[in-house]
Amino acid sequence: MDNCRKADKTGYITAAAGIRRKTLIYGDNTLMAEFLLDKGAVLPMHSHPEEQTGYLVSGHMRLTIGGDTYGIRPGDSWLVPGNVTHGAQIPEDSVALEVFSPVRKDYLP
């Protein structure tokens, strides 16, 4: 495991139609991932045991957490508690960073 990773344009995995994910770095307790989200993409409602925090770098999202929907703009952040259903609609090309705790094993490279 590296303690520092330099930016590069490779290593993205298609998570869903129009949604690409890359694990940037991880440790014993957290994992950070970057998401490239294409205009019109839909992240289906889902849940997982890991807590998730996020930050929108660019673009726009409509994020549903539990029963609440939020208009997310650059600079906005969010929290999805573990096991809470959530999903998103992407009205324009967007970039998001998300941190998961504990580490999502399915996101490990």
Secondary structure, 3 states (H helix, E strand, C coil): CCCCCCCCCCCCEEEECCEEEEEEEECCCCEEEEEEECCCCEEEEECCCCEEEEEEEEEEEEEEECCEEEEECCCCEEEECCCCCEEEEEEEEEEEEEEEECCCHHHCC
